[in-house]
């Protein structure tokens, strides 16, 4: 995000993301499966039929998000600093690690800031939360890798140490809410 964009982890900013996700989570050839909204960036796990559908789906989400955030801030113009960075995931292990990273990303950021982290409470600004009212913000996975395969990748604990020697909570794929 550009520097003038307000903190994305606020209820009023998340309402804009929720509206954009609800409207664009399941378009022809593009599905938003998981997301995590951080203070100044977002992480998405998506399924796309091909590179063109990926580009169109992400462009559509970006336009919806930018319009919502600009309206909220009373501004107009560019919101995103750069384009998306895509990583094609090809194995169950890669997908399991990506799901754990996206849904657990708030814990990593909170620990770096010295904030509290509750391993039992999912991040309310991610698809792990799942307690929203209204239309769904994510689409059900259709590919084998994102619907079944990643759960077969094993139950090895994924842990990361921060510079303060704190350990991120257990983010095993079998404990994540999808």
C-alpha positions in Angstrom: 0.0 0.0 0.0 1.1 3.6 -0.5 2.1 5.6 2.6 -1.0 7.7 2.6 -3.3 4.7 3.1 -4.6 4.3 6.6 -4.0 1.3 8.8 -5.8 -1.7 7.1 -6.3 -3.5 10.4 -9.2 -1.4 11.6 -12.9 -2.2 11.5 -13.7 0.6 9.1 -11.0 -0.4 6.7 -11.9 -4.1 7.0 -15.5 -3.3 6.0 -14.1 -2.1 2.6 -12.1 -5.3 2.2 -15.1 -7.5 3.2 -17.3 -5.8 0.6 -14.6 -6.3 -2.1 -14.0 -9.9 -1.1 -17.7 -10.7 -1.0 -18.2 -9.2 -4.5 -15.0 -10.7 -6.1 -14.3 -13.9 -4.2 -15.9 -16.2 -6.9 -15.6 -14.9 -10.4 -15.3 -16.9 -13.6 -12.0 -18.8 -13.3 -10.9 -17.1 -10.1 -11.6 -17.9 -6.5 -10.4 -16.3 -3.3 -9.8 -19.1 -0.8 -7.9 -17.5 2.1 -6.8 -14.0 3.0 -5.0 -12.1 5.8 -5.2 -8.3 6.1 -2.1 -6.7 7.8 -1.5 -3.1 8.7 0.0 -2.1 5.3 -0.4 -5.2 3.0 -2.6 -8.2 2.4 -1.9 -11.9 1.7 -4.2 -13.9 -0.5 -4.5 -17.6 -1.5 -6.4 -17.9 -4.7 -7.3 -20.5 -7.3 -7.2 -19.4 -11.0 -7.9 -21.2 -14.2 -4.9 -19.6 -15.9 -2.5 -16.6 -15.7 -5.1 -14.4 -17.5 -7.9 -15.3 -15.0 -5.4 -14.7 -12.1 -4.5 -11.2 -13.5 -8.2 -10.3 -14.1 -9.4 -11.6 -10.7 -6.6 -9.8 -8.8 -7.2 -6.6 -10.8 -10.9 -6.7 -10.0 -10.2 -7.2 -6.3 -7.6 -4.4 -6.4 -10.1 -2.0 -8.0 -12.8 -2.9 -5.5 -10.5 -2.5 -2.6 -9.0 0.8 -3.9 -12.5 2.3 -4.5 -13.6 1.3 -1.0 -10.5 2.6 0.8 -10.5 5.8 -1.2 -14.2 6.4 -0.4 -13.5 5.7 3.3 -10.5 8.1 3.3 -12.2 10.8 1.2 -9.5 10.5 -1.4 -9.0 9.4 -5.0 -6.2 7.9 -6.9 -3.7 5.1 -6.5 -3.8 2.9 -3.3 -1.5 0.0 -4.1 2.2 0.7 -4.3 3.0 -2.2 -6.7 1.4 -5.1 -8.4 0.9 -8.5 -6.9 3.6 -11.1 -6.3 2.4 -14.6 -7.4 3.9 -17.9 -6.3 2.5 -21.0 -8.0 2.1 -23.7 -5.4 2.6 -27.2 -6.8 2.8 -29.6 -3.9 0.7 -30.3 -0.8 3.6 -29.3 1.4 3.9 -25.9 -0.3 0.2 -25.3 0.0 0.2 -26.4 3.7 3.0 -24.0 4.4 1.3 -21.2 2.5 -2.0 -21.7 4.4 -0.1 -21.7 7.7 1.8 -18.6 6.7 -1.2 -16.6 5.5 -3.5 -17.5 8.3 -0.8 -17.2 11.0 0.8 -14.0 9.6 -0.8 -11.8 12.2 1.0 -13.7 15.0 4.4 -13.1 13.3 3.7 -9.3 13.0 2.3 -9.1 16.5 5.3 -10.8 18.1 7.7 -8.5 16.2 5.8 -5.5 17.6 5.9 -7.1 21.1 2.1 -7.5 21.1 0.1 -10.3 22.7 -0.8 -13.4 20.7 -3.4 -15.9 21.6 -3.0 -19.2 19.7 -6.6 -20.1 20.4 -8.1 -17.0 18.9 -8.1 -16.7 15.1 -7.2 -13.4 13.5 -10.4 -11.4 13.0 -8.9 -9.8 9.8 -8.3 -13.2 8.1 -10.3 -16.0 6.5 -9.5 -18.1 9.6 -12.0 -16.0 11.6 -15.1 -17.1 9.8 -17.6 -15.3 12.1 -18.8 -12.6 9.7 -22.4 -11.9 8.9 -23.6 -11.3 5.4 -22.3 -12.9 2.2 -19.3 -15.2 2.2 -15.9 -13.5 1.9 -14.2 -16.5 0.4 -15.1 -19.2 -2.0 -14.8 -23.0 -1.4 -11.7 -24.5 -2.8 -12.1 -26.6 -5.9 -8.6 -27.8 -6.7 -7.4 -31.0 -4.9 -4.4 -29.1 -3.5 -6.4 -26.5 -1.7 -9.4 -28.6 -0.7 -7.7 -31.9 0.4 -4.1 -32.1 -0.6 -2.7 -29.6 1.8 -4.2 -31.4 4.8 -2.3 -34.6 3.8 1.0 -32.8 3.9 1.7 -34.0 7.5 1.3 -32.5 10.9 4.8 -31.2 11.3 4.7 -28.1 13.5 5.6 -25.0 11.7 7.4 -22.6 14.1 9.4 -19.4 13.5 11.6 -17.7 16.0 11.5 -13.9 16.1 14.4 -11.7 17.0 13.2 -11.6 20.6 13.4 -15.4 20.8 9.6 -15.8 21.1 8.1 -18.7 19.2 5.0 -18.3 17.0 2.1 -20.5 18.2 1.6 -24.0 16.8 0.2 -23.4 13.2 -0.3 -27.0 12.1 -2.5 -27.3 9.0 -4.8 -29.7 10.8 -5.6 -27.0 13.5 -6.3 -24.2 11.0 -9.9 -23.2 10.4 -10.5 -22.9 6.7 
